[in-house]
Amino acid sequence: MATTQDLSFLSLVLNASLLVQLVMLLLLGMSIASWTIIFKKTAVLRGVRQDTERFERDFWSGGDLNTLLESAQRNTRSDAVLEHIFEAGMQEFMKVREIDAARRAMKATYQREMDALEANLPFLASVGSVSPYIGLFGTVWGIMHSFRGLANVQNATLSAVAPGIAEALIATAIGLFAAIPAVVAYNRAATDVDRLAIRFETFIEEFTNILQRQTGR
C-alpha cells in the first residue's frame, strides 16, 4: 500500500525535482492555453462557415445588391467575413464606379479577415512541435537527478530507482498530452481556414464579374 501511495501521480509530481516541476508547470500552462485557443477557434470557424453559407444563399438567390449591402452594413458580427468582403467591394464600387477599386477593397478586407482567422494558429503549431522536447528535457534531467541520488547508496535496487524514473517520465507524458491535441487542432483549423479562403477568393472573382457586367465593360 505504501509503494502504491508513493507511485501515485500526485505523489510523483510533488516529489519530483524543482526543475522537473517547473517543466511540468510550463507544459501544463501551454496545454491550458492551447485548449483555450482550440475551443475559441472551433467556435469562430463554425460561426464563419454558417454565416458564409447563409450569405451565399442570399446572394445567389438573386436578391438586390443594394438590399444586401444594407443588410451587410447592419451586420457587425465578426463571423460575417464574406459579408464584410462584399460590403467593402460594393461600397467602393458605388463611390468610384471602378472595378479595380472594388477588387482592391475586397482584397484588403479579405486579407484583414484572414489574418484574424489565422490568429493563434502559429501558437498551436509551436505547442505541438516543442512540447515533446520540453517534456523530454524534463525526463532526462529527472533521470539524471535520480541516478545522482543513488551515488551514495551501496545497494541500488529497482525499487529505489523506480520512483525517480517514474517522476521523470511524467514530464514526457505531460509533453505529449499538450502536443497531440495542439497538432490535431492546428491541422484541422488550418484546413478549415484554407477552405474558407478559397470560397472567399472565388466570391471576389465572381462578384467582380457581376460588377463588370453591370458596367458593360
Disulfide bonds with the S-S distance in Angstrom:
none
